[in-house]
Amino acid sequence: MKRLLSVLSLAVLLGGCSAPLTYREKGALGGGALGAGAGAIIGSALHRPGQGALIGGGLGALGGVAMGDQMEGQSQRQDSQSREVEEQRRELDRQRRELEDLKRSRSYDNNYDSRDYDRRSRSDDRGYDQRNPY
């Protein structure tokens, strides 16, 4: 029975860790481990490695949480900017397609001749310049 409970508790413990860790959680774990190690080394000099490890682990975890929180915020800002850039890229693609469609529809228009339009506009401009020298 004792063995069954220990196996079930281990399964529950490992199942809780199956989700990917956030930056905050990774920072807390890393900071806690480094702090516990540093605290144990310092505590051993004072002949109290256990207390040093506990104090160092707690302080390291707090520092790791603060650092991980900053990294989480930066990651969220980058994700937001990436979404905005992608949205703008899609809008540009849509506008390019729309311009191409307009160019195609204009080229198929039988009543439109750009050369004729240019000749008319130049002749109108010359006539205007001859009448009004200023």
N, C-alpha and C positions, 0 to 999 in steps of 0.2 A: 504494500500500500504506500509506504514511504517512497519507494522507488517510482511508482506511478505518479505521485504528486510532484516529485522533483522533475520528472520528464515533462509533465504537463506545464509546470511553471516555466521550465526552460523553453518550451514551444511557444508559450504566450509571450515570454520576454523577447524571443527572436522574431516572432510575428509582428510585434510592435515596431521593430526596427526595419521592417521590410520596405517601408515607404522611403523614397529618396530624402535625404536630409537637406534642410535649408541651410543657407549660409550662416544664419544665426546659430543653428544647432551644431554645425561643423565648427564654428568659432568657439562655442562653449566647450565642446569636447576637446578640441586641440589646446585651447587655453587652460582648461582644467588639467589635462595631462602634463603640459609643460610646467604649469604652476606647481603641481604635486611633486614633480621631479625636482624642481628647483627648491621647493620647500623642504623636501626630504634631505637634500644635500646640505642646506643651511641648518636644518634641524639636527642633523647628525653631528654637526660641529658643536651644538649645544647639548648633545646627548638626549635629544627628543625628536627623532626622525619622524615618528608617527604624527605628532602634533604639527610639526613643520609641513608635512605633506598635506594634512587637512587644511591648514590655513593657506598654504600656497595653492592648493587645488581650488579652493573657494575663490580666492582673489584672481587666479588665472582664468577661472570660468567666467567671472564677471567681466574681466577684460576681453575675453574671447567673444562674449555675447555682444559687447559694445562694438567690437570690430566687425563681427558678423552682421550686425544690424546695419552698419554703414555699407557693407558690401551688398546686402540685400536691397537697400534703397538704390544704390548705384545700378544694380542689375535691373530693377524695375524701371528706372529712368531710361536705360538703354533699350529695354524692350518696348517702351512707349515710343521712343524715337524711331525705332526700327519699324513699328507699325505705321507711324506717320509717313516715313519715307516710302514704304511699300504702297500706301494709299495714294501718295502723290505720283508715284511711278505709274500706277494703274490709271490715274486720271490723265496723265500725259499720253499714255498709250491710247486711251479713248479719244482724246483730242486729235492725235495724229491720224487715227483711223477716220475720224470725222472730216479732217482736212483732205485726206486722200479721196474720200467719197465725194466731197464737193468739187475737187479738181476733176475727177472722172465724170461727174454729171455735167460740168461746164464744158469739158472737151467733147461730149456727145451732143451738146446743144447745137442744132443746125443754124440757129439764128445768130450765133456768136462767132465772130471772126476777129481775133485780137489784132491782126494786121490792119484790117479795115478800120477798127477803132483807133489805132495809133495814127493812121493816115489822116483821118478826120480831125483828130485832136490837134495834130501839128498844123494842118491847114487853117484851122480856126485860130490857133495861136498866132500864125503869121499875119492873118488878116487883122487881128486885134492890134498887133504891134505896129502895123502900117498906119492904122487910123489914129492911134494914140502914141506919139513918140516918147511920152514920159513914162 
